[in-house]
Amino acid sequence: MSKLLDHYVKKYDSWYDANKFVYQSELNALNRMLPKKGEGLEIGVGTGRFAAPLGIKYGIDPSKQMLEVAKSRGVEVKLGYGEDLPFEDSTFDYVVAIVTLCFVKDPYKVLTEARRVLRKSGKIVIGIVDKDSFLGRFYQRKKSVFYKQAHFFRVKEIVDLLRNAGFKRISYLQTLFCFPEDMKSIDSPRSGFGKGGFVIIKGLR
């Protein structure tokens, strides 16, 4: 996957400019779920499209080309994988993974590593395209250059992984209530899941 992303850095990054209402809707929802203070890490930081505007200081990704862009946006980056985080125990106040778990080899290992590097009472924030949503079903059929290698998850599957990894007090927020090309304004996030295509799941260490 890292080689694919290296090859399509510009295509990946420009998608957010072409779909500004989707992007801002996701940013707004994520901002609602993130802690208001503390040091954060984004696993699968990509080009820093989320970390930079959300104030997430650190990022890790297996794509060298993606990290160059993230670094130019002010993110402190490391080359690596979520299954083997190059950080000491209890380093961060929160860890974020935005549409990352559907691309990793071992999602459970990523979550246990995230828990390891979190401080006591640290938060994990996961963003997914819900497999059961209208958007998830569409992307599974479309087989785009990026999502053709993705393993989509249902919300319940992510919750089970989080609980098995030792997280508790799970909460949800959803956004994107129509297809990207149909969006004419920024969506307001709603609690829960089941209606929105993009779901944010938060857990406590």
Secondary structure by P-SEA (a helix, b strand, c coil): caaaaaacaaaaaacccccaaaaaaaaaaaaaacccccbbbbcccccccccccccccccccccaaaaaaaaaaccccccccccccccccccccbbbbcccccccccaaaaaaaaaaaccccbbbbbbbcccccaaaaaaaaaccccccccccccaaaaaaaaaaacccccccccccccccccccbbbbbbcccccccbbbbbbcc
